[in-house]
């Protein structure tokens, strides 16, 4: 569907592009086949030296929903904020030039934001693919908001490219920060969730590509440095209290009963996040709370015991291993 220039779209897609010509066509096709059609794509060519601009211009010539800006390289944060400043939609959706949005993504996410007025950010579970677009694994993102917020004490559980958020809140908090290195997404979530709720759709709506040349693959130590700083800020602003056994068991049962396909994996993800958090509590001098939380995890059953035992023997990671393409 071609959109008239006068029509203001509901969704603005922020698409930063830098040397991703190999995958960009697949990404753009995934946007144009969305079942929800009332959107625009703000594609900014951030100084690419390959044929990315040519591909963008080709697609823009056949669909007026695609708006292309091309200029010298300024980096991801500057590019995203520029794209957001050009956006006309009330919702901002994110995707990178090497990822894939599944057809119902925009329809399902706009429905959540339209009906849940306190929700400021919608994410989804997602699949991880390789450079050949082959499926590697499904990432089980917690769908209970309390579990999602709990996991943020040790890592970033939300895939940047899976997100749709309210533009007015994004602008209110000042957009992406240039002071947090390559962890601009995690730092933004911290500020966004102060203004409302977060919803995770329990359907894979996004395919995240493990790109060997991507920043999380090539600069993992750099990422970890900034991630530690942001995690410390999250701890300071969100004092943690031990999660009672009754609450933890209730959440585990919820995942098992509401998702026959991935429920076990999601439950285990939550237990692993909480085990990592227990180790972090000990590092921060709260050894009694650490021991209490570890005991509660172990009391949920054999899986809980195994997870606690393994985490006691392994160092805590300050970012998701999956986000770095490591299994």
N, C-alpha and C positions, 0 to 999 in steps of 0.2 A: 504494500500500500504506500503510495507516494503522499507525503504530507504537504499541504499548502504552507507557504511561508508565513501566513498570518496566524496559523493555528499554534497555540501554546501547548507543548506536550506535557504529559503528566510526569514522565520519567526522563531524566537526562543521564546518559551513560558517559562516565569519565573514562576515556581510553587514551592513556599515555603510550606513545609508540617510539621505541628506540631500537633500531636494527633487529626487527623481528619479521622480516619479509618472508622467511621460511614458513611461518605459522599464521601470518596475519590474515590471509584469505579465509582460512578455516574459522578464525575468530569472528571475522565480519559476517560470514555466512550464518554462524550460530546466532548472531544478533538479529539478522534480517528475517529469520524463520521463527521468531518468537510469536507465540499465540496472542500475546498482548502487544498491540501495534502502536500504541500512542506514546512514542518515545522519540528522542533525538540522540544522536551519538556525537559527542564533542571529542574529536580525535585530534590530538596534538602531536605532530611529528617533532620530536625533541632532538633535532639535529642528526637524524639517521644518515648513515653513509651507504646503506644498501638501497634496495628498491622499495622500501616501505612507503615512501611518499607516493610513488607511482601507483601502488596498489590502493592506497587511500583515495587518491584522486579518481581512479577508475570506478570504485564503488560509489563515491560521491556523485559521479556523473549519471548514475542510474537510479539513485535513491536520494531524494533531497533531505531525508532525515539525517544524513551523515554530513557533518560540518567539519571541515579540515582546516587546521592552523599549522603552519610550518615555520620554524625559526631555528636559531642556533641551540645547541644543547645547554640546558639549565638545570637538569636533574629532576628526579621524580617528584619531590615535594613542590617545587615551583611549578612544575607542569600540572600537577593535580589541582593546585589552588587556582591556577589560571583557567583550567577547564571548568572548575566549579563556578568561577566568576562569570563565565560565558553561558552557564546553564540557565535554562528558562523553566525547567520542570520543578515541581515541588518535592520530588524525590530524586536522590542521587544514587545511581548504581555504579558499581566498580567492576572493571574487568581489565586484564592486561592483554597485550597484543599476541600472546602465545597461549592463551587459555580459551576455554569453550563454555558458553552458557547453554544449558539444555532448554528445549523449547518452551516449557511452562514456567521458567524461572520468574520472569517479570510479572506474569499473571498471578502467581501464588504470592509473591512478595508484596505487590501493590494491594492485594486483597487484605493482607495482614495489616499494613499501614493504614488502609482505609477504615478498617473495622476496630483496630486496637489503638485508640487515640493516645494512650500513654506510651506506646512503643516508639522508640526513636531509631532503632536499628534492627534490621532483619538479616539473619545469616541463614545458612543451610548446611546440612552435611554435604560431603563432596567426595568425588573420586579423584585419585591421583593417576596421571598418565605419564608415559615417557615421551621422548622426542619423536617417536614414531606414532604417537597417539594410541598406543597400546595400554590397556588397563593394568595398573600395578596393584592397587588396593583401594579399599573404601575407608575414608577417615570418619570415625565415629565421634561426632561432636555432641557434647551434652545438650539435651533439649530441655532440661529443667534449668531455669535461669539461675537458681542458687548454685547449682553445680558448675555452670559456665563461669559465674563470677568467682567461684572457689578456684577453678583451674587457672585463673589469671594471676594468682599469687606466685605461680612458678613458670608460666608460659603464656603464649598467645594462642588461644584455642580457636580463634575465628580466622578463616581464610579471607584475606583482603578482597579477592576477586569474587567472593560469594555474597558480598554485602549490598544492601540497599538501605539508605538512611534518609531522614528528613533534612531537607536543605536548610530550613529555618534554624534548626538546632545546630547544624554544621556551621552556619554563618555566625550564630550567636556566640559560639565558643572559639571562633577565630580560625577555623579550618585546620589544615595540617600544619604541624610545627616543624620548623627547620632546625630545631635544636635537639633532635633525638635520632640523628643518623638514619640508618636504614630500617628503623623500627617505628616509622611514622604512623603505621596502622594501629599497632598496639597502644601507642600513646594517645591516639585519637579516641579509641574505644574507652579508655579510662575517663576521658572528659565527657564523652557522649552519654555514658551510662549514669552520670550524675543527674541527668535531666529527664530520665524516664526508664522504661523497661527495654529489655532485649529479648527477641524471639528467635529461636532456632527452628527452622522447618525440618522435620524429620524425613526429608526426601532429598536425594542427591540432585541438586540443580546446577551443579558447576563441576567442571573438570579442570583441575589444577595440574599444569605441566611441570614435571621435574626437568628443568632446563640447566644443563651443565654450565652454561655461561651466565646463569642468573645470579643475582647478588647473594642469595642465601647459600648458593653452592660455592661461590668464589671468595666470599668475604665472611665466613662463618665466625671468625674471631672478632671481627669488627662488629658484627651483629650482636654477639654475646656481650660485648662491652656495653653497648647502649641498652641492651635488654636488661642487664643487671641494674642499671640506673633507673630504668622505668619500673622494674619490679620493686625496687626499694621504695619508690614513690607510692606505688600501689599499697604496699604494706603500711606505710606511714599514714595514708589517707583512709584505709579500710582495716581497722583493728580486727584481727581474726579471733574468733571464739571456737572452741572445740565443737565439732559436729556430733550430736548425740547418736548413739547406736540406733535408736528408734527411727530417727530421721534418715540415717544412712540406709538402713534396711528397707524403709519405705521407698526410697528413691531407686534402689536396686531392683525391687520387685516391679516398680513402674516400668523400668526399661525392659525387663524380661517379658512383661505382659503386653506392652504396647508396640513392640517391634520384634516380630518373630524372626526376621532376617538378621538384624544387626544388634538386637537387644543385649546379647551377651557381651559383644565387643564394646558397646557403649558403657555398660555396667563396669567392665574391667578398666576402661579408660578413666572413669570417675574414681575408682579405687586406686589406680596408679597415681592420678593427680593428687589425691589425698595423702598417699604414702610419700610422695615427693614433698608435699607441704609439711608433713610430719618431720622429715629430715631437716627441712628449712627452719622449722620451729626450734629444733635442737641447736642449729647453728646460730640462731638469734638469741640463745640463752634461755629459751622457754622449754627446758628439758622435761619438766613434769607434764606440760601440755602435749609435748611431742610423744612421750611414752603413752599417755592416755589415749591420744588419737590413734596411734599405731595399734594399741590393744583393741580399740573399737573396730578398726578395719579387720584385724585378724579374727575378731569374734563373729564376722559375717559368714565365715565358712572356709573351706579349704583354699579357694581361690584367694581370699583375703590374706590368709596365712602366707601363701606363696609370694604374693605381691609385696607384703611387708618384709619378708625375708630377703627377697631380691633387692629391694630398695635400701635396706640396711647395709648391703654389701656394695652398692653402686653410688657414685656421686650424683647429686641432684643436677639436672640440666635446667638451665635458665631459659631455654626456648624449646619448642616442640621439636623432637627428633624428626617427626614426620614433615614439619615445615622445611627441614633441611634435606628432605629426600632420603632420610636414613631410616632403615627398619631395624 
